[in-house]
Amino acid sequence: MEAIQPHGTAAERLAAEHSLAESVATTRSPERCRTNSRRGLSDPTRRSYPPVESVRRALEILRTVNRLRIASVTDIYAATHLPKPTIIRMLETLMADGYVARDNMFGGYRVTCRVHELTKGFGGISMVIEASRAPAIELTRRIKWPIGIGVLDGEALSIQFWTGAISPCAHTNTVLGLRPTMQTSAMGRAYLAYCPEEERERMFAVLRANPEHGFTAQREAEFRRLLARLRVVGFAIRDPRTEPRQMTTVAMPLMFDETVLAAISVSFFRSAVPLQKLSEQVTAPLAETRHKIEENISLLMRDVRGPLDGLHRGSPELPSLMPG
């Protein structure tokens, strides 16, 4: 298998990683190339149908106009080498849909504010999933256990990505959309242990304000001591009283600079992993995967400006860390 070459944008490198991570599945069933497969197959070279060239050309022209700010047909031709009649037809289509406008004052075309709509689905959550997907799939193929990615959603974490569909050891059909609590879940504990102190104090204030959490002064003191220990060992384990009790979860934070973007976890049967083998079989591979994901996030942050907007969908009591 060829090594990934260190060139191109972060998105291109991640796409190459996705292909490598999924090659085992695609080689096992070469006829399966459905784009909507639920089992993690998204090799960009294997699609249900060939790409629509007119769509690709329109997107190339839109990217070119966006990059050039003001672009004439000649400018676009020089950048894309597409036939000028094609360029004009694509520009007219983009103008009809409101993404491009003709600016006679400057003698060219420019993008409109509607192009912002194309980025609304790619907030911080999408960036974290894009950075996590290939390493998480590779880790599940190596250790067999399902990997989860959770992001902050109000007073809890929301699981936005899970490799259970390709894990032979998954204990349930799906955990997507579940919201592990901050106090008892491994994800929540990992998040709180590593987030900035100001954010942690805001979350504690929310927990204290709701009697249902039972966050008494004594429990808060115990919980603070627990989080301090977690920062030393580098990972969190969920409360052993959490159902199903025959399983447990280990989690670590996914960070960029001092900000916790998400938490990554591994869930497994207690009887399958002896305590003395926990580091070798779970925490060490998980830490390696965490490092790969954080490297991917750094690459994406270099290529994309402002991807953290809207990552933390906080409640009114727990405001977002980032604007948007």
C-alpha positions in Angstrom: 0.0 0.0 0.0 1.4 3.4 -1.0 2.2 5.9 1.7 0.3 9.2 1.7 2.4 11.9 0.1 2.7 15.2 2.1 1.3 17.5 -0.6 -2.0 19.2 -1.5 -4.5 20.8 0.8 -5.5 19.3 4.2 -8.8 18.2 2.7 -7.0 16.3 -0.1 -4.7 14.6 2.4 -7.7 13.6 4.5 -9.5 12.2 1.5 -6.4 10.1 0.7 -6.4 8.9 4.3 -10.1 8.0 4.0 -9.4 5.8 1.0 -6.6 4.0 2.8 -8.6 3.5 6.0 -11.5 2.0 4.0 -9.5 -0.1 1.6 -10.0 -3.3 3.5 -13.8 -3.1 3.2 -13.7 -2.1 -0.5 -11.3 -4.8 -1.5 -13.4 -7.4 0.4 -16.6 -6.4 -1.6 -15.4 -4.8 -4.8 -18.9 -4.6 -6.3 -20.1 -2.4 -3.4 -19.6 1.2 -4.3 -22.9 2.8 -3.2 -22.4 6.4 -2.0 -25.0 6.0 0.7 -23.5 2.9 2.3 -24.0 2.9 6.1 -20.9 0.9 6.7 -18.3 3.6 6.4 -17.5 3.2 2.7 -16.8 6.6 1.0 -13.8 5.9 -1.2 -13.9 8.9 -3.6 -12.7 6.7 -6.5 -15.7 4.3 -6.1 -19.1 5.9 -6.8 -22.4 4.6 -7.9 -22.4 6.9 -11.0 -19.7 8.8 -12.9 -19.4 12.5 -11.9 -21.5 15.1 -13.7 -19.0 17.2 -15.6 -21.2 20.2 -15.9 -21.5 20.4 -12.1 -17.8 20.1 -11.7 -17.2 22.9 -14.2 -19.7 25.2 -12.5 -18.0 24.6 -9.1 -14.6 25.2 -10.6 -15.8 28.5 -12.1 -17.4 29.5 -8.8 -14.1 28.7 -6.9 -12.2 30.7 -9.5 -14.4 33.8 -9.3 -14.3 33.6 -5.5 -10.5 33.4 -5.5 -10.0 36.2 -8.1 -12.6 38.5 -6.4 -13.3 40.3 -9.7 -13.0 38.0 -12.7 -13.6 38.5 -16.4 -14.4 35.7 -18.8 -10.8 36.0 -20.0 -9.5 35.7 -16.4 -11.6 32.6 -15.8 -10.4 31.1 -19.1 -6.8 31.7 -18.2 -7.3 30.0 -14.8 -9.5 27.0 -15.9 -8.8 26.5 -19.7 -12.5 25.8 -20.1 -14.1 26.9 -23.4 -15.4 30.5 -23.2 -18.9 29.5 -24.2 -19.0 27.0 -21.4 -17.7 29.7 -19.0 -20.4 32.1 -20.0 -23.2 29.5 -19.7 -22.0 28.5 -16.2 -21.7 32.2 -15.2 -25.3 32.8 -16.4 -26.5 29.8 -14.4 -24.7 30.9 -11.2 -26.1 34.4 -11.7 -29.6 33.0 -12.1 -29.2 31.1 -8.8 -27.8 34.2 -7.0 -24.2 33.0 -6.3 -22.5 35.3 -8.9 -23.2 38.9 -10.0 -21.9 40.9 -12.9 -20.1 44.0 -11.8 -20.0 46.4 -14.7 -18.1 49.0 -12.7 -15.1 46.7 -12.4 -15.6 44.9 -15.7 -16.1 41.4 -14.4 -18.0 38.9 -12.2 -17.9 38.6 -8.4 -19.5 36.2 -5.9 -22.5 37.3 -3.8 -23.2 36.9 -0.1 -25.2 33.8 -1.0 -22.0 31.8 -1.2 -22.0 31.9 2.6 -24.8 29.4 2.5 -22.4 26.9 1.1 -20.4 26.9 4.3 -23.2 26.7 6.8 -23.1 22.9 7.0 -19.3 22.9 7.5 -19.0 24.3 11.0 -16.7 23.1 13.7 -18.6 19.8 14.0 -18.1 18.9 10.4 -14.5 19.8 10.6 -14.0 17.5 13.7 -15.7 14.6 12.0 -13.7 15.1 8.8 -10.5 15.1 10.8 -11.6 12.1 12.9 -13.2 9.8 10.4 -10.2 8.0 8.8 -8.2 7.6 12.1 -11.3 6.4 13.9 -12.1 3.8 11.2 -8.5 2.6 11.3 -8.6 2.3 15.1 -11.8 0.2 15.0 -10.3 -2.1 12.4 -7.2 -2.5 14.6 -8.8 -3.0 18.1 -12.3 -4.1 16.9 -14.2 -1.9 19.4 -16.4 1.0 18.3 -15.1 4.6 18.5 -17.4 7.5 19.3 -16.9 11.3 18.8 -19.0 13.6 21.0 -19.3 17.4 20.8 -20.7 19.8 23.4 -24.5 20.4 23.0 -25.9 22.5 25.8 -25.5 20.8 29.1 -24.3 17.5 27.6 -22.2 16.0 24.8 -23.9 14.8 21.6 -22.4 11.8 19.9 -22.0 12.8 16.2 -19.9 10.0 14.9 -19.7 6.3 15.7 -17.9 3.4 14.1 -20.2 0.7 15.5 -21.4 -0.1 11.9 -18.0 -1.6 11.1 -17.2 -3.0 14.6 -17.8 -6.8 15.2 -18.1 -6.0 18.9 -20.7 -3.2 18.9 -23.2 -3.8 21.7 -26.1 -1.8 20.1 -27.3 -0.7 16.7 -26.3 2.9 17.1 -25.5 5.5 19.7 -25.6 8.5 17.3 -27.5 11.4 18.8 -27.3 10.1 22.4 -26.3 12.8 24.9 -23.9 11.4 27.6 -24.0 13.4 30.8 -21.0 15.5 31.8 -20.7 14.0 35.3 -20.9 10.3 34.7 -19.8 9.7 31.1 -16.2 9.2 30.1 -16.7 11.8 27.3 -18.1 14.4 29.7 -15.4 13.8 32.3 -12.6 14.0 29.6 -14.2 17.2 28.3 -14.4 18.9 31.7 -11.0 17.8 32.8 -9.3 19.5 29.9 -11.5 22.5 29.0 -10.3 26.0 30.1 -11.0 26.8 33.7 -13.5 29.6 32.8 -15.6 27.2 30.7 -15.4 24.5 33.4 -16.7 27.0 36.0 -19.6 28.0 33.7 -20.6 24.4 33.4 -20.4 23.8 37.1 -22.7 26.8 37.6 -25.2 25.2 35.3 -24.9 21.9 37.2 -25.4 23.6 40.5 -28.4 25.6 39.3 -30.4 22.4 38.4 -31.3 20.3 41.4 -31.9 17.3 39.2 -28.1 16.9 38.8 -27.6 16.5 42.5 -24.5 18.6 42.3 -24.1 19.3 46.0 -21.0 21.0 47.5 -19.7 17.6 48.6 -20.2 16.0 45.1 -18.6 19.1 43.5 -15.5 18.8 45.7 -15.2 15.1 44.9 -15.7 15.7 41.2 -13.0 18.4 41.1 -10.6 16.0 42.7 -11.5 13.3 40.1 -11.0 15.8 37.2 -7.5 16.7 38.6 -6.6 13.0 38.6 -7.8 12.6 35.1 -5.5 15.4 33.9 -2.6 13.4 35.3 -3.5 10.0 33.8 -4.6 11.5 30.5 -7.9 9.7 30.0 -11.4 9.3 31.7 -13.4 6.3 32.5 -17.2 6.4 32.9 -18.9 5.9 36.2 -19.1 2.1 36.8 -22.7 2.5 37.9 -23.7 3.5 34.3 -25.8 1.0 32.4 -25.0 -1.4 30.8 -22.7 -2.3 33.6 -21.0 -5.1 31.7 -19.4 -2.5 29.5 -17.3 0.6 30.1 -15.9 3.5 28.1 -12.6 5.3 28.0 -12.4 8.8 26.6 -9.9 11.5 25.8 -10.3 15.1 24.6 -9.7 16.4 21.1 -8.1 19.8 21.3 -6.9 22.6 19.2 -4.6 24.9 21.2 -6.3 25.3 24.6 -9.8 24.6 23.3 -11.5 21.2 23.7 -13.4 20.7 20.4 -14.8 17.2 21.2 -14.2 14.0 23.0 -13.2 10.6 21.5 -14.1 7.3 23.2 -13.8 3.6 23.0 -16.5 1.3 24.5 -15.8 -2.3 25.4 -16.9 -5.2 27.5 -15.2 -5.2 30.9 -14.5 -8.9 30.8 -12.8 -8.6 27.4 -10.0 -6.3 28.5 -8.2 -7.1 31.8 -7.1 -4.1 33.8 -3.4 -4.9 33.3 -4.0 -4.9 29.5 -6.0 -1.6 29.4 -3.0 0.5 28.4 -1.8 -1.9 25.7 -5.2 -2.7 24.2 -7.2 0.6 24.7 -5.6 3.7 26.0 -2.3 3.6 24.1 -4.0 3.0 20.7 -6.6 5.7 21.6 -3.9 8.2 22.5 -2.2 7.5 19.1 -5.4 8.1 17.3 -6.2 11.2 19.2 -2.8 12.6 18.1 -3.5 11.8 14.5 -6.9 13.6 14.7 -5.4 16.7 16.3 -2.8 16.8 13.6 -5.6 16.6 11.0 -7.5 19.4 12.8 -4.4 21.6 12.7 -4.1 21.0 8.9 -7.7 21.9 8.4 -7.5 25.0 10.5 -4.6 26.1 8.3 -6.6 25.6 5.1 -10.0 26.9 6.4 -10.6 30.2 8.2 -13.1 30.2 11.1 -14.2 26.5 11.1 -15.0 26.6 14.8 -17.9 28.9 14.3 -21.0 27.2 15.7 -19.1 24.3 17.1 -20.5 24.7 20.6 -24.3 24.8 20.4 -24.7 26.0 24.0 -27.9 26.7 25.8 -28.7 30.2 27.1 -27.2 29.2 30.5 -24.1 27.8 28.8 -23.1 30.3 26.1 -21.1 29.1 23.1 -17.3 29.4 23.2 -17.2 30.8 19.7 -19.3 33.4 17.9 -21.9 32.4 15.4 
